Each structure stands twice: as structure tokens, then as C-alpha cells.
């Protein structure tokens, strides 16, 4: 896969998930992000799914996105919307989403 280290890194993802895991009201977002992360890491996942996942997770870890994450709860609305839209887009075109997202090691 292409090097996206300028925009995404596993360390930045894990740091963001660790901080978010301690916040109230974002557990669904964390679970959805972890699902994308597991799909991205699976060797059986198609490249187009991995590219969508890394793009969405890169946006999630970016602190200066459309709505700053420093704003309590509201700062994660754009992140949650993008993650949900990504999962919906993947699920509508790839019937193995559930197979790939279950049974892999948890991230974060």
C-alpha cells in the first residue's frame, strides 16, 4: 500500500483512540474507528477499502479538521459522520465487511 505517513500513522491513531476512550459519549465513534482499523490491517481486505479506511482514520486523527476536536462532543460530529459514511459506502459495495471486521486483534 502507498505510504500515507504524512497524513496517517498507527501511533497517532492509537494516541487518539486512547484519549477518546476516556471521553464520555464517543464510544460508538471509537468502536466504528476500530472496525475500520481492523479492516485496514487485514491482508484479505481489498485495496480500495484500505484506502477509504486510511483516509477516514487520517481525518479522525487530524486535530484541525472541519470542527475542532477541542469543542466537547460537537468536535466529533464531523468525525463520526465521516466514519459512518465510510462504513456505509464500504458495506454497500463489499459483502465481506462483517467477515473482515470481526476476529482481528483490537486496536488502541
N, C-alpha and C positions, 0 to 999 in steps of 0.2 A: 504494500500500500504506500501511497505517497507520503512524504514527510510533512506533517502538519504541525511540527513542534513550535512554530512561531505562534500558532493560534490555539493549540491544544497540547496538554501533557497529562500523563497519568497522575503525576504528583499534584498538579494544580487541581485536577478533578477530585482526587482523594481529599485534599485540603478543603475544598468547597463542600464536599459531602459531609466531612467531619464537622464543619461549622454549622451546616444546615441541619444536621441530625440533632443538634442541641436546641433548635428553634421549635417553637410551637406552631402548628398549623401548616407545616410544609412536608408532612410525612408522605403524602401521595406523590408530591413532586420528587422527593428523594427516591421513592420506590420506582417511579417511572424512569428516572435518570439511571438508576441501577440496572433496570431492564435493558435500556439502550446500551449501556456499557457492556453488559454481558453479551448482547448480540454483536457488538463491535469486536469483541475479543474472540468470539468463536471462529475457529477455522472453517466452519461449514457455512458461514454467513456470506451471501453474495456481496460483491464489491460495492454495488450501488447502495445497499443497506448500510454497509460500513461507512460510506461517505456521508450519507444522511445523518447517521448517528454521531460521527465525529463533528460534523458541522453544528448540530444541535447542542451537543455537550460543550463544544467550544464556546458557543454563545452563552450557555449557562454559567461557565466559569469566568466569563468576561465581566469584570466589576462595573464597567461603564457602558452598559447596554441601553436599550431604549428607555427603560425605567430603572433608575439606580437601585441596586440591591440593598442599599443602606436605608431605604424607606421601608419600615416594617410592613410585612405582608404584601402591600401593594408593589413592592420592588420585585416580587417573584411572579406577578401575574403574567408578564410577558414571557418569562422563562417557562412557566407551566403551560402557557398556550402553545409555545413553540414545541415543547416536548410532546404534548398531547397530539398536536397536528402531525408531528413526525411519526409517532407510533401509529396514528390512523392511516397515514399515507403508506407506510410500510405494510401494515396489516391488510390494506385493500389490494395490494399487488403481490404479496408474498404469503402463501398459506402456511408456511412453516414458522411463523413468528413465535407461537407458543412453544414449539419444539426447541427452538434456539434459545429462548429466554429462560427456560427452566433447567435446573440441574447443573448450571455452571456456578463456579465459586462467586460468592458475593463480593462486590467491590465496595470500598470505602472503609 
